[in-house]
Amino acid sequence: MFETVREDLRATLDEIRAAGLHKPERVIGTPQNAAVAVTSGGAAGEVLNFCANNYLGLADHPEVVAAAKEALDRWGYGMASVRFICGTQEVHKELEARLSAFLGQEDTILYSSCFDANGGVFETLLGAEDAVISDALNHASIIDGIRLSKARRFRYANRDLAELEARLKEATEGGARRKLIVTDGVFSMDGYVAPLAEICDLADRYDAMVMVDDSHAVGFVGPGGRGTPELHGVMDRVDIITGTLGKALGGASGGYVAARTEIVELLRQRSRPYLFSNSLAPVIAAASLKVLDLLESAGDLREHLAANTALFRTKMTEAGFEVLPGDHAIAPVMIGDAAKAARMAELLLERGVYVIGFSYPVVPMGAARIRVQLSAAHSTADVERAVAAFIDARAALGTAGA
């Protein structure tokens, strides 16, 4: 049987390659940092890394690494169990309490990833008599999580408040018992920030709850790094915050839901990814506590990240590249054609800058881009070198402008 399937799969893979949509994996032989050594899948040697979610440069921070080593000795390697059986240690409860305090929420529940966190919310909280209203550009994990629930599904155009209100009216008139608005805090392919104050106003008007996936914001967005709710002054008006420990907060793995007490309590009883997946490794929980310690005095890191972001966006725009507007550390350089974006990324790697070309189905057809992600670990010289590499790669690609 599989020989028939094999030929079908090979044909599909050939189509992906022919369309310029193939996504190769490059192997790194060093810890995650501003510069990494690529050992295969492209030009070998040390290259500047401008495609990681390592926004604050904490993925290889010596204090985080030291905390992880100490945790291995104290807490062991893994729990070999789910939380409600024998998988809960003191370090898990301590991290949940610290995240709740940091995010201004009543309680927090840990998951093995934010994908699992988003996969465990909707089915638990919403039934067939309820409605979920989702931004059209929300992360795939939100989309998949919604599919698991029986709630009525409404979608509104990205950050379109008029359409959001229309969907809220429709859900209300349809007799929805509960209404949940869900949005990314920062949209990962564009770097755009959700208008949370206005969303919360609409939620109040239509008696809806608000959920924000703040994975690309917590740690460095907002005056204290508490994310988009802090940025917009609505920390007390957002009912559910999901996020990851795998980006600015150390870059390892793990996710969480920070929310009202009753929501978290119900998730502990009925959320399937929580009930049926092993506990977050204690070494990650302990290292994440150290990350939260560092965030209390990370103002200089956030300022340096903001300066790097502004420098890159300004220099690239002056050089004639189309960079989507904003001030987030995600700076998408628009290319359009998928094959050109992939080739541009290859040329940049040859010039010592590691970036990735994103194309359909990750972004809309014809909107291929190179998503550059700045880090506090980058120096000013690193940023300027990246811009120079873009200019040189564009010339090699034979385009008049990107």
C-alpha positions as CSV (number, residue, x, y, z in Angstrom):
1,M,0.0,0.0,0.0
2,F,2.7,2.5,1.0
3,E,4.4,2.4,-2.4
4,T,1.3,4.0,-3.9
5,V,1.3,6.6,-1.1
6,R,5.0,7.1,-1.5
7,E,4.6,8.2,-5.1
8,D,1.8,10.6,-4.2
9,L,3.9,12.1,-1.4
10,R,6.9,12.5,-3.7
11,A,4.7,14.3,-6.3
12,T,3.5,16.7,-3.6
13,L,7.0,17.4,-2.4
14,D,8.1,18.0,-6.0
15,E,5.3,20.5,-6.4
16,I,6.3,22.3,-3.2
17,R,9.9,22.6,-4.5
18,A,8.9,23.7,-8.0
19,A,6.8,26.5,-6.5
20,G,9.7,27.8,-4.4
21,L,7.8,26.9,-1.2
22,H,10.2,24.3,0.1
23,K,11.5,25.0,3.6
24,P,15.0,23.6,4.2
25,E,16.3,23.1,7.7
26,R,19.8,24.4,8.4
27,V,21.8,22.8,11.2
28,I,23.4,25.0,13.8
29,G,26.5,23.8,15.7
30,T,26.5,26.5,18.5
31,P,24.2,27.8,21.2
32,Q,21.6,30.3,20.1
33,N,23.0,33.8,20.0
34,A,23.4,36.9,17.8
35,A,26.0,34.9,15.8
36,V,25.7,31.1,15.2
37,A,27.7,28.5,13.3
38,V,25.8,26.9,10.5
39,T,27.2,23.4,9.9
40,S,24.9,22.3,7.0
41,G,22.1,23.4,4.8
42,G,23.8,26.5,3.5
43,A,27.1,28.4,3.7
44,A,29.2,26.9,6.5
45,G,30.7,29.0,9.2
46,E,29.7,31.7,11.6
47,V,26.8,33.9,10.5
48,L,24.7,36.7,12.1
49,N,21.4,35.3,13.2
50,F,18.5,37.6,12.3
51,C,15.7,35.0,12.3
52,A,15.4,33.9,16.0
53,N,12.8,34.8,18.5
54,N,15.6,35.6,20.9
55,Y,14.5,39.2,21.4
56,L,16.3,40.0,24.6
57,G,19.3,37.7,23.9
58,L,18.6,35.5,27.0
59,A,18.7,32.1,25.2
60,D,22.4,31.7,26.1
61,H,22.6,34.1,29.0
62,P,25.1,32.8,31.6
63,E,22.8,33.3,34.5
64,V,20.0,31.4,32.8
65,V,22.4,28.6,31.9
66,A,23.7,28.5,35.5
67,A,20.1,28.3,36.8
68,A,19.4,25.4,34.5
69,K,22.5,23.5,35.6
70,E,21.6,24.0,39.3
71,A,18.0,22.9,38.6
72,L,19.2,19.6,37.1
73,D,20.9,18.8,40.3
74,R,18.0,19.8,42.5
75,W,14.9,18.8,40.5
76,G,16.2,16.2,38.0
77,Y,15.7,15.9,34.3
78,G,12.1,15.1,33.7
79,M,8.9,14.4,35.6
80,A,7.8,11.3,33.6
81,S,4.2,12.2,34.5
82,V,1.3,14.6,33.9
83,R,0.6,17.3,36.4
84,F,-2.4,15.8,38.2
85,I,-0.8,12.4,38.8
86,C,2.7,13.0,40.1
87,G,4.1,15.7,37.8
88,T,3.8,18.8,39.9
89,Q,6.9,20.1,41.7
90,E,7.3,23.2,43.8
91,V,9.2,24.8,40.9
92,H,6.1,24.5,38.7
93,K,3.9,26.3,41.3
94,E,6.5,29.0,41.9
95,L,6.7,29.7,38.2
96,E,3.0,29.9,37.8
97,A,2.7,32.3,40.7
98,R,5.6,34.5,39.3
99,L,4.0,34.6,35.8
100,S,0.6,35.6,37.4
101,A,2.2,38.5,39.3
102,F,4.3,39.6,36.3
103,L,1.3,39.6,33.9
104,G,-1.2,41.0,36.3
105,Q,-3.5,38.0,36.2
106,E,-5.1,36.0,39.0
107,D,-3.6,32.6,38.2
108,T,-1.5,30.8,35.6
109,I,-1.3,27.2,34.3
110,L,1.7,25.8,32.5
111,Y,1.7,23.8,29.2
112,S,4.4,22.1,27.2
113,S,4.0,24.8,24.5
114,C,1.9,27.8,23.7
115,F,0.5,25.7,20.8
116,D,-0.8,23.3,23.4
117,A,-2.0,26.2,25.6
118,N,-4.1,27.6,22.7
119,G,-5.2,24.1,21.9
120,G,-6.6,23.6,25.4
121,V,-8.6,26.8,25.9
122,F,-11.5,26.9,23.5
123,E,-12.8,23.3,23.8
124,T,-12.7,23.7,27.6
125,L,-14.5,27.1,27.9
126,L,-16.8,27.1,24.9
127,G,-19.7,24.9,23.9
128,A,-22.1,24.8,20.9
129,E,-24.1,27.6,22.5
130,D,-21.1,29.9,22.6
131,A,-19.3,32.0,20.0
132,V,-15.6,32.8,19.3
133,I,-14.7,35.8,17.3
134,S,-11.1,35.6,15.9
135,D,-8.8,37.9,14.0
136,A,-8.2,36.6,10.5
137,L,-4.4,36.7,11.0
138,N,-4.3,34.8,14.3
139,H,-1.6,32.2,14.8
140,A,-2.2,28.7,13.5
141,S,-2.4,27.4,17.1
142,I,-5.4,29.6,17.7
143,I,-7.1,28.5,14.5
144,D,-6.5,24.8,15.4
145,G,-7.6,25.3,19.0
146,I,-10.9,26.9,17.8
147,R,-11.5,23.9,15.4
148,L,-11.4,21.6,18.5
149,S,-14.4,23.4,20.1
150,K,-18.0,23.2,19.1
151,A,-18.5,27.0,19.4
152,R,-19.8,29.1,16.5
153,R,-16.9,30.7,14.7
154,F,-16.7,34.2,13.5
155,R,-13.8,35.9,11.8
156,Y,-13.0,39.5,11.3
157,A,-10.3,41.2,9.1
158,N,-7.0,41.9,10.7
159,R,-7.4,44.7,13.3
160,D,-10.7,45.8,11.7
161,L,-12.8,47.1,14.6
162,A,-15.8,47.8,12.5
163,E,-15.9,44.2,11.3
164,L,-15.2,42.9,14.8
165,E,-18.3,44.9,16.0
166,A,-20.4,43.5,13.2
167,R,-19.4,39.9,14.2
168,L,-20.1,40.7,17.9
169,K,-23.6,41.9,16.9
170,E,-24.2,38.8,14.8
171,A,-23.1,36.5,17.7
172,T,-25.3,38.5,20.2
173,E,-28.3,38.4,17.9
174,G,-27.8,34.7,17.4
175,G,-28.2,34.1,21.1
176,A,-24.6,33.2,22.0
177,R,-24.3,32.4,25.7
178,R,-20.6,33.3,25.9
179,K,-18.6,35.4,23.5
180,L,-14.9,35.3,23.3
181,I,-12.8,37.7,21.2
182,V,-9.3,36.3,20.5
183,T,-6.4,38.1,18.9
184,D,-2.6,37.9,18.7
185,G,-1.0,40.7,20.7
186,V,1.6,41.0,17.9
187,F,1.0,39.4,14.5
188,S,4.1,37.3,13.9
189,M,4.3,37.7,10.1
190,D,3.7,41.4,10.0
191,G,4.9,42.8,13.4
192,Y,1.6,44.7,13.7
193,V,0.2,45.3,17.2
194,A,-3.5,44.6,18.0
195,P,-5.6,47.6,19.1
196,L,-6.4,46.1,22.5
197,A,-7.9,49.2,24.1
198,E,-10.6,49.4,21.4
199,I,-11.1,45.7,21.4
200,C,-11.7,45.8,25.2
201,D,-14.2,48.7,24.7
202,L,-16.1,46.5,22.2
203,A,-16.0,43.6,24.6
204,D,-17.5,45.7,27.4
205,R,-20.2,46.9,25.0
206,Y,-21.2,43.4,23.9
207,D,-20.5,41.5,27.2
208,A,-17.6,39.5,25.7
209,M,-14.4,38.1,27.1
210,V,-11.0,39.0,25.6
211,M,-8.1,36.5,25.0
212,V,-4.7,37.6,23.8
213,D,-1.8,35.4,22.6
214,D,1.1,37.6,23.5
215,S,3.9,35.3,22.5
216,H,5.8,37.9,20.5
217,A,5.5,40.7,23.1
218,V,5.9,39.5,26.7
219,G,9.4,40.4,28.0
220,F,10.0,43.4,25.8
221,V,6.8,45.2,24.8
222,G,5.4,47.7,27.2
223,P,7.2,49.9,29.8
224,G,7.9,46.9,32.0
225,G,8.0,44.2,29.3
226,R,4.6,42.8,30.3
227,G,3.3,42.8,26.8
228,T,0.6,44.4,24.7
229,P,-2.0,44.7,27.5
230,E,0.5,46.8,29.5
231,L,1.4,48.8,26.3
232,H,-2.3,49.7,25.9
233,G,-3.1,50.1,29.5
234,V,-5.6,47.2,29.6
235,M,-3.9,44.6,31.9
236,D,-7.0,44.5,34.1
237,R,-9.4,44.2,31.2
238,V,-8.0,41.2,29.4
239,D,-9.5,37.9,30.6
240,I,-7.0,35.4,29.2
241,I,-3.4,35.8,28.2
242,T,-1.5,32.9,26.5
243,G,2.1,33.0,25.8
244,T,5.4,31.1,25.5
245,L,8.6,30.6,27.3
246,G,10.2,29.9,24.0
247,K,10.8,33.4,22.7
248,A,11.9,36.4,24.8
249,L,11.6,34.5,28.0
250,G,14.7,32.4,27.5
251,G,13.9,30.7,24.2
252,A,13.5,27.1,25.4
253,S,10.0,25.7,25.3
254,G,6.8,25.7,27.3
255,G,3.7,27.8,27.3
256,Y,1.1,29.2,29.7
257,V,-2.4,30.5,30.2
258,A,-2.6,33.4,32.6
259,A,-6.3,34.3,33.4
260,R,-9.1,34.7,35.9
261,T,-9.0,32.2,38.7
262,E,-12.1,30.3,37.6
263,I,-10.8,29.9,34.1
264,V,-7.5,28.4,35.2
265,E,-9.2,26.1,37.7
266,L,-11.4,24.7,34.9
267,L,-8.5,24.3,32.6
268,R,-6.7,22.2,35.3
269,Q,-9.8,19.9,35.4
270,R,-10.7,19.6,31.7
271,S,-8.0,21.0,29.4
272,R,-6.8,17.9,27.4
273,P,-3.3,19.1,26.5
274,Y,-2.7,19.8,30.2
275,L,-4.2,16.5,31.4
276,F,-2.6,14.2,28.9
277,S,0.8,15.7,28.3
278,N,3.9,15.4,30.5
279,S,4.8,18.2,32.8
280,L,7.0,21.0,31.7
281,A,10.6,19.9,32.4
282,P,11.6,21.3,35.8
283,V,14.9,22.6,34.4
284,I,12.9,24.9,32.0
285,A,10.7,26.0,34.9
286,A,13.7,26.9,37.1
287,A,15.5,28.7,34.3
288,S,12.4,30.7,33.5
289,L,12.3,31.9,37.0
290,K,15.8,33.3,36.5
291,V,14.6,35.0,33.3
292,L,11.8,36.7,35.3
293,D,14.4,37.9,37.8
294,L,16.5,39.3,34.9
295,L,13.4,41.0,33.5
296,E,13.1,43.2,36.6
297,S,16.3,45.0,35.5
298,A,16.1,44.5,31.8
299,G,15.3,48.1,30.9
300,D,18.6,48.5,29.2
301,L,18.0,45.3,27.1
302,R,14.6,46.6,26.0
303,E,16.1,50.0,25.1
304,H,18.9,48.4,23.1
305,L,16.4,46.2,21.2
306,A,14.3,49.3,20.4
307,A,17.4,51.1,19.1
308,N,18.4,48.2,17.0
309,T,14.9,47.9,15.6
310,A,14.7,51.6,14.7
311,L,18.2,51.5,13.1
312,F,17.4,48.5,10.9
313,R,14.0,49.8,9.8
314,T,15.4,53.3,9.0
315,K,18.4,52.1,7.1
316,M,16.5,49.5,5.1
317,T,13.8,52.1,4.1
318,E,16.5,54.6,3.1
319,A,18.0,51.8,0.9
320,G,14.7,51.4,-0.9
321,F,13.4,48.2,0.6
322,E,9.8,47.9,1.5
323,V,9.6,47.2,5.2
324,L,6.1,46.8,6.8
325,P,5.5,49.9,9.0
326,G,5.8,49.7,12.8
327,D,8.3,49.7,15.6
328,H,8.2,46.1,16.6
329,A,11.4,43.9,16.4
330,I,9.7,41.8,13.7
331,A,10.6,43.8,10.6
332,P,9.2,42.0,7.5
333,V,11.1,42.9,4.2
334,M,8.6,42.4,1.5
335,I,9.7,40.5,-1.6
336,G,6.4,39.3,-3.2
337,D,7.6,36.3,-5.2
338,A,8.2,33.2,-3.2
339,A,11.1,31.9,-5.3
340,K,12.8,35.3,-5.1
341,A,12.4,35.4,-1.4
342,A,13.9,32.0,-1.0
343,R,16.8,32.9,-3.3
344,M,17.3,36.2,-1.4
345,A,17.6,34.3,1.8
346,E,20.2,32.0,0.3
347,L,22.3,34.9,-1.0
348,L,22.1,36.6,2.4
349,L,23.4,33.4,4.1
350,E,26.3,33.4,1.7
351,R,27.0,36.9,2.9
352,G,27.0,35.9,6.5
353,V,23.4,36.8,7.5
354,Y,21.0,34.1,8.5
355,V,17.3,34.9,7.6
356,I,14.4,33.0,6.3
357,G,12.1,33.6,3.4
358,F,8.4,33.1,4.3
359,S,5.9,32.3,1.6
360,Y,2.5,30.6,1.1
361,P,0.8,29.0,3.1
362,V,2.5,30.8,6.0
363,V,1.7,34.2,4.4
364,P,-0.8,35.0,1.6
365,M,0.1,34.1,-2.0
366,G,2.2,36.8,-3.6
367,A,3.2,38.3,-0.3
368,A,6.4,36.5,0.3
369,R,8.8,38.2,2.6
370,I,12.0,37.9,4.6
371,R,11.1,38.3,8.3
372,V,14.0,39.9,10.0
373,Q,13.9,39.7,13.8
374,L,16.1,42.0,15.8
375,S,17.6,41.1,19.2
376,A,19.2,43.0,22.1
377,A,22.1,40.6,21.5
378,H,22.9,42.4,18.2
379,S,25.4,45.2,18.2
380,T,25.0,48.3,16.1
381,A,27.7,46.9,13.8
382,D,25.7,43.7,13.4
383,V,22.7,45.7,12.3
384,E,24.6,47.8,9.8
385,R,26.3,44.6,8.4
386,A,22.9,43.1,7.9
387,V,21.6,46.1,5.9
388,A,24.8,46.1,3.7
389,A,24.2,42.4,3.1
390,F,20.6,43.0,2.0
391,I,21.8,45.7,-0.5
392,D,24.5,43.4,-1.9
393,A,22.2,40.4,-2.1
394,R,19.5,42.5,-3.9
395,A,22.1,43.5,-6.5
396,A,23.2,39.8,-6.9
397,L,19.5,38.9,-7.4
398,G,19.4,41.3,-10.3
399,T,16.5,43.4,-9.0
400,A,16.2,47.1,-9.1
401,G,14.6,47.1,-5.6
402,A,13.1,44.6,-3.2
